[in-house]
Amino acid sequence: MANLYQERSNNVLRTWGLMLGFLLVVIAIGWALSWYYGDVSILYGAVIFSLLMNVGSYWFSDKIVLSMTGAKPASREEYFDLYTITENLSIANGMPMPKLYVVNDPAPNAFATGRDEKHAVVAATTGLLAMLDRAELEGVIAHELSHIKNKDMLVMTVAVVLAGVIAIVADMFLRMSLMGGNDRDSGKGGAIMAVLAVIAIILAPIAAQLIQLAISRRREYLADASGALLTRYPEGLASALRKISGYAAPMRKASHATAHLFIANPFGAEAGKFVNKLFATHPPVEDRVKRLLGSKAEEVV
């Protein structure tokens, strides 16, 4: 079984492999559009548009997420345990202390966002702070700090943007197709290629979403492992995950756009149907706990 350091390296490589696949999907869509309409500028436009979207979303990711979740700044005086735990773990992890925010929501959850270590944010719900003891809260904060340290936020933000771009381009293509076909070769070969291009465009958003979800699941396993290494007490995070997963109600502002950022599914324990599991942004809690409580602390993944 791989140790934490080996698994961290392997997961990062796998994730960037998935990101490369994502980029290839974007290029494939641009090519399909340019072939279908006989205009190569469409391919160039799609690539430029996706790059601009990536840069904009990356630069303002923290502000966008905080606004969507309704998070408010957390002061040291009001949230002393949260502040001191984060401060101590940040020092132990050799990183700047992130800004702290609190979301007024009874559902227990937490997330990290921001473009890098110097502009990072960690947020927790009031329900999480009320439910967990100090050791469990340390496990959750260590998990979120690991997301920051492992540069997960950049990966997840880019994945979200690319999925959005693919969905937008596919929708535009289908709308234009319904308004009228192209004037290119109408022979059998051209017709077959046109059908294949349309099928590819329809399936592209689904593929993009599945890749995004796979990236999110891998990053959760990696953050669990890194967090356990940071605290040297995997039982704390394992216990916290059990409590969080046992809360049935969803968050008040649960959104599919930000679901992958949270430590647990923001739609609550009720989101357990087959379709929801298929498109879940998080691996099963049972699997995460099992990995955390392995025979050796260094082999929690």
Helices and strands as residue ranges (DSSP letters): H 4-37, H 41-59, H 61-69, E 72-73, H 80-92, E 99-103, E 110-114, G 117-119, E 120-125, H 126-131, H 134-149, H 152-179, H 188-231, H 234-245, G 259-261, H 274-278, H 285-292, G 297-299
